[in-house]
Structures are given as structure tokens and as C-alpha cells.
Amino acid sequence: MTNEKLRIIPLGGLGEIGRNMLVFEYGDDLIIVDAGLMFPENDMLGIDLVIPDMAYVADRADRVRGIIITHGHEDHIGALSYLLQSVQAPIYTTRLTRGMIDVKLRDARTRAADINTIAPGDTLELGAFSIEFFRVSHSIPDCVGLAIETPVGLVVHSGDFKFDHSPVDGKMTDFGKLAELGRRGTLLLMSDSTNSESSGYTASEQHIGGLIEGVIADAPARVIVATFASNISRVQQIADISMKCGRKVAVVGRSMVNNARIARELGYLNIPDDVLMPLEAIQKLPPEQVTLICTGSQGEPTSALVRMGNGEYRSVSLVEGDTVIVSATPIPGNEEYVNRTLDNLFRKGANVIYDEVLDVHVSGHASQEEQKMLIHLVQPKFFVPIHGEYRHLVWHAKSAEQCGVEPENIVVMETGDVLELGPDDIEIVDHIADGHVFVDGRGVGDLGQEVIQDRGALARNGFLVALVSLDKYTNGLLAEPQLVTRGLIDESDTAELLDQVKQSISSVVERGGTRSELRDALEKALGRVVYRATGRRPIVIPVVQKL
Amino acid sequence: MTNEKLRIIPLGGLGEIGRNMLVFEYGDDLIIVDAGLMFPENDMLGIDLVIPDMAYVADRADRVRGIIITHGHEDHIGALSYLLQSVQAPIYTTRLTRGMIDVKLRDARTRAADINTIAPGDTLELGAFSIEFFRVSHSIPDCVGLAIETPVGLVVHSGDFKFDHSPVDGKMTDFGKLAELGRRGTLLLMSDSTNSESSGYTASEQHIGGLIEGVIADAPARVIVATFASNISRVQQIADISMKCGRKVAVVGRSMVNNARIARELGYLNIPDDVLMPLEAIQKLPPEQVTLICTGSQGEPTSALVRMGNGEYRSVSLVEGDTVIVSATPIPGNEEYVNRTLDNLFRKGANVIYDEVLDVHVSGHASQEEQKMLIHLVQPKFFVPIHGEYRHLVWHAKSAEQCGVEPENIVVMETGDVLELGPDDIEIVDHIADGHVFVDGRGVGDLGQEVIQDRGALARNGFLVALVSLDKYTNGLLAEPQLVTRGLIDESDTAELLDQVKQSISSVVERGGTRSELRDALEKALGRVVYRATGRRPIVIPVVQKL
């Protein structure tokens, strides 16, 4: 036993939902658990994705012994192609997750990495760490949690989990292993906090099967079900129910098609060949024999369901009598898009079933009582809640306290905090980069807060650029100023405003001054003119050139 | 009896939540019911407010016999100052609503209108219409519904309502009057659809009193409650509970202070002078004697609660031990802001109580069973659901059908539809303007979709303006091109990109052409250069001048 401590650094996913990434460091050895992305919030304007700040691992790339991926959701695999650009360590994950990573890396044109398939029960030695995988149930098959033997003690990482006693794939969270970890003596438990606002237990995935079956059995014509493309278990259930009701099934939407294909190839989605049909073929059947499973449950503008609602999806036109089931809950921030989509589906005359009126979705994450059950099984000395916004972490910490973990042994930490763990002590010792790394177009992390603020200002009131060309000898105007504006006023109203702007420019120029004095004076004067005329404050940029 | 029909035109509030405004027209007489605003959706960039398109009533201003306001919420009074600019008809409303309108018109510097106070039970003759007011309960005192006798028959308008059997002000919806209207024979019922997705009954406002009392009685130190400033009943309850628990009360936030003042002056809010204290004075008391009631329950960026969470509110610093109750549900679209605010309050160490963990809010709108009860009481021949997004209207129509209204007598219509009603028939005959009228700065309705689209493009990727000055004789560059960009890339990265842009300009200029040919060629070439370098597509605007 040395005096050295284990360092644990979340690079994402603590104090926020998404971009999960954890670093474990001991001596010369680092391992990384998950590399996920986060979808931008509504005021991160123009941003495609948000990923973790990876500088810490990039600087120590040669000491990274492995990258472990707990399951195939975007918030766990979505930043992998970015991570591999600086860290070329081997990847370890389960079979289905590997299949999904393969597709993702091919899409990102990232060169084939060293990916290794592991299975629950396997143990992996990576430097100072010995990692045992155990099965957990969630909303995608083939999820694992981790029991990491470290020189300071055993660390258990729950992965994303729920305790589903009747999962669709029949594969339950491994209670026996968890109890064994408790007996063996767990130093630290790190556990999924996503649902820690919810009291009680999360319902089984099979619970909604009955509800959905009721709807499909009663549907007079075509059924269209929208859900998450990654929710293979849900797709399986809908296909099973459809078969029972004498229907064939087609999957619609790029990510749905891709995920269904890979899951079928690997044996995680079982739909007979004569049931799963191409979209063109299924449309020739009588409507009461048709189920379509599609993307768009979050109101994503280019998704199949949204385009059906708009009447812009050529392959599928909604008609009265269609039954649409939206089997998902809006992710915070998406409510407006989802509601708009629902309204458009109603306008088409569809019978629409969604979470507000029938419970056609269950979460893949443990609620409070399951979180407590995990803590009781594992009986950790120390506890760190992971995967959640700040309030989720706080609620989870309260549950741990209720389960008998000493309050001073519970640490609520956020992305970028550095935790040091010894056999008898736990402490946040530092805080490293925690900024959002924005992905926008080809740029990764090249966008600072200033650009986002400019975009915000442009979104509110647009801009006015005024080009003033002066005679370098007389300092008089060489020509009419050139004015460019967008996002400020309607084109039909611009002429009058721009006349006032030109007059203002003339009088500023007459007063004279250096180029920078003129620029400052113009910025103020033009801002005033525009505000007086419109009540708006666009970004005003005067450009003065002397020719 | 003539053959003439009654025309009913919703100028807002049908197929959308907010900007409620209804026009009733018969012969030469028009009346207007409500004139509300709508808060912009997240993708209505830079817009302050959305109001109804009032052209129809502006064109007929001299025939408007009166403007009736059912209650004092923004979605019913917020567009009144705009309406009065074109229609100078007398306003009729209840006492508290009148007080709130007075404040609003003063703020908007709209000249004192002819406002008349009415009370439930009063009858008002306006041209062809005879309007009787009846009391309804909602989340603000002094709300009325309308029984409008028209030449074609009786039209009942529910106002915003719920059936609260124990309202805080003791004033219940007038069941007797509703039953009488049913007996008298109601031709058309128009009823509030806001909550028609919710099954069952909406809880009484007093239901949450017990829950909030439990929290306040147990609070070890200061209590801060955020709710809607207009929810006078909630403020009353919180004040009553606080008194019971030996606390004094202060109200915080501009709209909360204004509403509390006017409601107290008019006798709708009863807090003794020695209990309601100024903020500075209350802060000197021991924390366990303090309750603050404040704005910010929707995460509004400049509100008191949000600034407390950020640590930017000088007058109130949150400390560990403070209890914060957020007594409201996020309006769709506000979830991200609300969650962010909750997280910040948790970060300050406050004990935060909110809808996800305790039911500390009830709606002011009727749920399905109450909606059905109203239909049964009034027994209308025809039914039109109002106040709601499209799906809400559809659910409400289904309820009406369940209550025995003939399906062909139920009309789901949207803003801008023109309904004609006779004693035996109902029909949508036309559709007039339904566009969103945007208020932005001083501009009202001067912003078209194009400006909003430009703002969207600017928000995503910013802009690049290139000013190219050419010698009018040689067509060569007179000077370095002037480049202006915002919202595209970080300033630290611009130099390299702008060099490439300048090279591209040089080669386009060398190829020559007319000004408009050059402009087109530059737009394409620069767009390509920027896309190749960044993967982004800003608005590119070349300006070519020949000097």
C-alpha cells in the first residue's frame, strides 16, 4: 500500500445531463469510462454538439491504458470520434455497443480503432486497474456497470441502470454480483442520478407493453409509433405486439433504420424476415396490417414524424384514421417542438396517443427507491452521485444519507472537479477545465463565449454595417456610404431608416477626426438613430476607409 | 328574426395559448372580448411580444360598441394598449381587472380610455348584444364569464375558469346562473380548453395551502416563495400561512410589488400593515420570521429569483438553510430556464421545493370533468372550444361529444377563421389574417417572416460582409477589401480565414465583370471559402463600389 491516492475526474456528466466521461488515474495509469456528447441548450446558438474538454487526457495520452464504454447511447459514445483524435487507446465494450460504435466511427470517418468485445462477468486488467463487468438493465440492451479494483480499494460504477424485473430481453441487473461487491467491501459507489427527482420505482419496460397493445389492437387502420432510435427494447416490443395483432412492421428514419439493422445482425432485435418489410412494400398492404416505427419523438425538425405532421414526407402521408403513438417523454428544452408536432398530427386528423394522455413511455433510469436499493446492496463507504444536473446529484446524495452513508463521506461534485480518494479519505482537491467544448461545423472547441454572445445579439436585433469611404486629402465622403443590414427591419421599411443613417453619417464626417475617432462617433450616432427609429439595438459596425 | 347570421372571429387564442381576442359581429355592431398578448416561442428570435392581427377591427373601428375584458391576466389584457391605438371603444370589466388595466395603460403611456366597472350579475346593452356577467373562479380574483344574448340566440363564453369549491377568496363559479342559462336555452357554448389534456378535476387552490403550510412550518430559517405575480390568491395564501407561522412578509420583484399594491388598494389582497413589510426592514428580523414572495417562477432572466440564484441580487443573498418554494409549473418552452434556476438555488445550499418533488402548484383551469360539467350545466346546441393549442381544442371537442352535443354541431376552429352562426346552423365561412403580429422594440407588426429567418441564420452561423472598392476605370482593387464578421469564428482565428477570403476576392476581381456579376461571383466564392475552412454557412454579403 502506498500513500498515493486515486484521482477521479469527471470531464462531463456531473452537474449536467449528457457528455458523460470519467477519468480514473493512479500513478502512471489512466483509464477513461465513456465519451459522450450533449445536445446544445436552446441558447447555445448554432452549436451542433457539446463534448467534454479533453485537454487533461490529451496531455496524458500515452498513459491512457484503455477506454471503457458502458453502453451505446449518444451521451456515452458520441464524443468517441473526437477522443480518438488525441488518445489512441484500446476500447473495451459489449457486443451491441461495439456494433453501434462501428457505425458511428464509420460515419465520422475516424480510422478503425482497436475495439475489443467484453461480456458481463469478464475481468480486464488495465495498468493499476482490474475491471470486472456486470450486467445492468436500461433502455438499450447490453449495458454494463463496472467493479474497478484499484490500489486504494474497490470502486463501483453503476453505469446507466434501472432494476427492471421483467426486461424485454430477459436480462436483468445482476443482483448477485452487486451483493457480492457489497460483501467484498466497496470503497466508493458512483451511481446514476438521472431520475433521482422521482420517488418510488421506475416501471418495467414491459408495463407499457400492455398499454401499447391496447392501443394497437383497437386501431382501425395504420399505426405509427415514434420512439428513440436507440431504444431497441421498445422497438422489439412494438414489433412483437404488431405481429400479435396481425400487422407487418417497417422502420422509418435514418437512425432508426441503422440501429435496427445492426441490432438485428447481432441478434439483439428479433423480427422475422417476413414481418419486417421495406417501407415501399408495406404501403401496399391494407392499413390495418401496417405498423411503422419511426424517429421524431423529440420533434426534431428533420425527423420522419415531424415531416409527416408538416405534410412534407413524401413516402408517408397521414390520413384520418391513422393512429400515432409518441412513445417518449420530451427532453427538457424540446417541449415546444414536441407540442408543435403533436398539434400538426392532430390537424391531419390522426388519433394521437402521447405521454400527457396515456403512459406510453417508461424511463430507463432508476428512481429513488432503486437508487437506494443499489446503495444497500453495495454498501459503499464513500458515495459520489454521477450523471445528472446539480439538483439530481443533491437528491441522490440525500438518498445515500438515508441509506446510512456518513454525510461527510458523500461528495457532490461537478464536471471538472478533481477528486482524490484514499482508503480512508475522499476530497475535492482541484478544479480543472469544465467549459463547454462546442462542435460547430468542422470546428471543435474553437468557439468561445464571445461568438455565442454575438450570435445572441444578432438573433435579437440583427446588425448594421456602414462602410464610409473618405478622401484621404479632404476627409470628405468619396461616395455614398454603403449600408448593409439584416435581421433588423423589414426590407420594405429600410429605405427611410437608411436615409436617416446616411444623414447621421454625413454630419459625423463633417465634424472630422481620425479614423478611430470617426468609428467611435459613428457607432454611437448610428446606434442612436436606429434606436430612436425602431426601439432596437442591433450590432452597429462602422468601417472607415481613406482612399 | 332576420336571416342575418352572427359572425364570430377569433383574432387569437384558438390553436395557440395566449393573445386571446374574440370578435362578435351582428349587422352594424361589433363587440370585442379580451385583447391579450402571447409570449414569443423560442424560435421567434428577438421578438418581445406577439399580439393579434387587429386589422379586422381597425377597419370597423366606428362600429365597435365595446371591449369586454374577462380578467386581468396578460393573455387577456396585454394587447389592450395596442388595440386602443385603432379602436377607441369603451372598456367594460370588473374592479380588480380595471385596476390592473389602469397600471398597464399608464406603463404603456396610452391615453386614459373610457373604462367602466361592471360586476357579476350586471347586464350591459351594446348594440345588438345584451351581455350578462357571471362569476367564475380562476387563479386571479374577479373573473367573469359572459352570457351574450344575440339576435340569433344565447352565446355563453366561459372565460378562463375552474370549478373551485373552496377558492381562497370564497367566491365560487356561479353554478346557479349556469344552470339557468341551460334552462333558458343556450345556442352556443365557447369554453376554455387550456387543461383539456388533463383527466379528472383540477385541485382546489386551497389543496396546496396544506402542503405549503407543511413546508413553511418546518422551515428552519428564511422562506422564499416564487409564483406568478398575477396569482393574487396564491399570494394571499402564502401570507396567511406565514402569519400563522409567526412570520412577516415582503413582496419582491417589480410586477409582484405592483400587483400586490393594486390588489391591496382594491381590497382583493388582505395582509395587515404590520405583516407586510418593505424588503429592507424585513431583512433585519431573525430569518425564521421572514417570508419573501417573489417573481421568477418561470426562470425569467431578469427576475428576482433568478438573480438570487446567480448571486446577482444585491438585496437578497441566499444562504444555506434558506427554503425556496417554486409554486408554479414551467410553461412549455421555459423548462430549461427553470431547471437552470433550480440548480443554481441548490448550488447556494437552499432547500428547494418545486413541482417535481411536491405538488406546490395547482392550475387555474378546468380539467376534463369540469369542462364536461360546464357543458352539462349549459346544455348548448352548438359547441366551440376556445383558449388552447390545437390538440387541446380536439380533446375538448371529444368531451363535448361525450356529453351529448351532436358531432356536427361541434366546430374546432383556429385563429382567423370566421364562424357564422344562425339559430339552426354553424359554419366556418372564411379565413382572415391569422399571422403573428410581432412586437419588437417600438415596432408593431413591421417584422415579417423574412427578418425572423435572417435572425435565425445569423444565430446559427453569423455573417461576413465584404466591402470591395474598385477603381471605376481599371476595375482593379482600390484598396484592401474591408471584411466584417460576427458570430462566425473566434477573433483569435479570424486572421487566417480572412486572408483566404481576401485571396478569393482578388481572384474574383481579376476575372472582372459588372457590379452585379461581381457580387454574385463573390457571394458564391466567399461562401465556399468559409465553408471549406469552418464547415459553417454564414450569411455572406459582398458590397462592390466603384470609385
Chai-1 contact restraints between the chains, C-beta under 6 A:
chainA,res_idxA,chainB,res_idxB,connection_type,confidence,min_distance_angstrom,max_distance_angstrom,comment,restraint_id
A,E41,B,E336,contact,1.0,0.0,6.0,A-B,restraint_1
A,N42,B,N42,contact,1.0,0.0,6.0,A-B,restraint_2
A,N42,B,E336,contact,1.0,0.0,6.0,A-B,restraint_3
A,L45,B,A459,contact,1.0,0.0,6.0,A-B,restraint_4
A,G46,B,A459,contact,1.0,0.0,6.0,A-B,restraint_5
A,G46,B,R460,contact,1.0,0.0,6.0,A-B,restraint_6
A,G46,B,N461,contact,1.0,0.0,6.0,A-B,restraint_7
A,E197,B,E356,contact,1.0,0.0,6.0,A-B,restraint_8
A,E197,B,V357,contact,1.0,0.0,6.0,A-B,restraint_9
A,P332,B,E335,contact,1.0,0.0,6.0,A-B,restraint_10
A,P332,B,E336,contact,1.0,0.0,6.0,A-B,restraint_11
A,P332,B,N339,contact,1.0,0.0,6.0,A-B,restraint_12
A,G333,B,E336,contact,1.0,0.0,6.0,A-B,restraint_13
A,E335,B,P332,contact,1.0,0.0,6.0,A-B,restraint_14
A,E335,B,E335,contact,1.0,0.0,6.0,A-B,restraint_15
A,E336,B,E41,contact,1.0,0.0,6.0,A-B,restraint_16
A,E336,B,N42,contact,1.0,0.0,6.0,A-B,restraint_17
A,E336,B,P332,contact,1.0,0.0,6.0,A-B,restraint_18
A,E336,B,G333,contact,1.0,0.0,6.0,A-B,restraint_19
A,N339,B,P332,contact,1.0,0.0,6.0,A-B,restraint_20
A,L342,B,R391,contact,1.0,0.0,6.0,A-B,restraint_21
A,D343,B,E389,contact,1.0,0.0,6.0,A-B,restraint_22
A,D343,B,Y390,contact,1.0,0.0,6.0,A-B,restraint_23
A,D343,B,R391,contact,1.0,0.0,6.0,A-B,restraint_24
A,F346,B,Y390,contact,1.0,0.0,6.0,A-B,restraint_25
A,F346,B,R391,contact,1.0,0.0,6.0,A-B,restraint_26
A,F346,B,V394,contact,1.0,0.0,6.0,A-B,restraint_27
A,R347,B,Y390,contact,1.0,0.0,6.0,A-B,restraint_28
A,E356,B,E197,contact,1.0,0.0,6.0,A-B,restraint_29
A,V357,B,E197,contact,1.0,0.0,6.0,A-B,restraint_30
A,E389,B,D343,contact,1.0,0.0,6.0,A-B,restraint_31
A,Y390,B,D343,contact,1.0,0.0,6.0,A-B,restraint_32
A,Y390,B,F346,contact,1.0,0.0,6.0,A-B,restraint_33
A,Y390,B,R347,contact,1.0,0.0,6.0,A-B,restraint_34
A,R391,B,L342,contact,1.0,0.0,6.0,A-B,restraint_35
A,R391,B,D343,contact,1.0,0.0,6.0,A-B,restraint_36
A,R391,B,F346,contact,1.0,0.0,6.0,A-B,restraint_37
A,V394,B,F346,contact,1.0,0.0,6.0,A-B,restraint_38
A,G441,B,T534,contact,1.0,0.0,6.0,A-B,restraint_39
A,G441,B,G535,contact,1.0,0.0,6.0,A-B,restraint_40
A,G441,B,R536,contact,1.0,0.0,6.0,A-B,restraint_41
A,R442,B,T534,contact,1.0,0.0,6.0,A-B,restraint_42
A,R442,B,G535,contact,1.0,0.0,6.0,A-B,restraint_43
A,G443,B,T534,contact,1.0,0.0,6.0,A-B,restraint_44
A,D446,B,D490,contact,1.0,0.0,6.0,A-B,restraint_45
A,D446,B,D493,contact,1.0,0.0,6.0,A-B,restraint_46
A,G448,B,D490,contact,1.0,0.0,6.0,A-B,restraint_47
A,V451,B,G487,contact,1.0,0.0,6.0,A-B,restraint_48
A,V451,B,D490,contact,1.0,0.0,6.0,A-B,restraint_49
A,D454,B,R486,contact,1.0,0.0,6.0,A-B,restraint_50
A,D454,B,G487,contact,1.0,0.0,6.0,A-B,restraint_51
A,R455,B,A459,contact,1.0,0.0,6.0,A-B,restraint_52
A,R455,B,G487,contact,1.0,0.0,6.0,A-B,restraint_53
A,L458,B,L458,contact,1.0,0.0,6.0,A-B,restraint_54
A,L458,B,G487,contact,1.0,0.0,6.0,A-B,restraint_55
A,A459,B,L45,contact,1.0,0.0,6.0,A-B,restraint_56
A,A459,B,G46,contact,1.0,0.0,6.0,A-B,restraint_57
A,A459,B,R455,contact,1.0,0.0,6.0,A-B,restraint_58
A,A459,B,A459,contact,1.0,0.0,6.0,A-B,restraint_59
A,R460,B,G46,contact,1.0,0.0,6.0,A-B,restraint_60
A,N461,B,G46,contact,1.0,0.0,6.0,A-B,restraint_61
A,V465,B,V465,contact,1.0,0.0,6.0,A-B,restraint_62
A,V465,B,V484,contact,1.0,0.0,6.0,A-B,restraint_63
A,L467,B,L467,contact,1.0,0.0,6.0,A-B,restraint_64
A,L478,B,L547,contact,1.0,0.0,6.0,A-B,restraint_65
A,A479,B,Q545,contact,1.0,0.0,6.0,A-B,restraint_66
A,A479,B,L547,contact,1.0,0.0,6.0,A-B,restraint_67
A,Q482,B,V543,contact,1.0,0.0,6.0,A-B,restraint_68
A,Q482,B,Q545,contact,1.0,0.0,6.0,A-B,restraint_69
A,V484,B,V465,contact,1.0,0.0,6.0,A-B,restraint_70
A,V484,B,I541,contact,1.0,0.0,6.0,A-B,restraint_71
A,R486,B,D454,contact,1.0,0.0,6.0,A-B,restraint_72
A,R486,B,I539,contact,1.0,0.0,6.0,A-B,restraint_73
A,G487,B,V451,contact,1.0,0.0,6.0,A-B,restraint_74
A,G487,B,D454,contact,1.0,0.0,6.0,A-B,restraint_75
A,G487,B,R455,contact,1.0,0.0,6.0,A-B,restraint_76
A,G487,B,L458,contact,1.0,0.0,6.0,A-B,restraint_77
A,D490,B,D446,contact,1.0,0.0,6.0,A-B,restraint_78
A,D490,B,G448,contact,1.0,0.0,6.0,A-B,restraint_79
A,D490,B,V451,contact,1.0,0.0,6.0,A-B,restraint_80
A,D493,B,D446,contact,1.0,0.0,6.0,A-B,restraint_81
A,T534,B,G441,contact,1.0,0.0,6.0,A-B,restraint_82
A,T534,B,R442,contact,1.0,0.0,6.0,A-B,restraint_83
A,T534,B,G443,contact,1.0,0.0,6.0,A-B,restraint_84
A,G535,B,G441,contact,1.0,0.0,6.0,A-B,restraint_85
A,G535,B,R442,contact,1.0,0.0,6.0,A-B,restraint_86
A,R536,B,G441,contact,1.0,0.0,6.0,A-B,restraint_87
A,I539,B,R486,contact,1.0,0.0,6.0,A-B,restraint_88
A,I541,B,V484,contact,1.0,0.0,6.0,A-B,restraint_89
A,V543,B,Q482,contact,1.0,0.0,6.0,A-B,restraint_90
A,Q545,B,A479,contact,1.0,0.0,6.0,A-B,restraint_91
A,Q545,B,Q482,contact,1.0,0.0,6.0,A-B,restraint_92
A,L547,B,L478,contact,1.0,0.0,6.0,A-B,restraint_93
A,L547,B,A479,contact,1.0,0.0,6.0,A-B,restraint_94
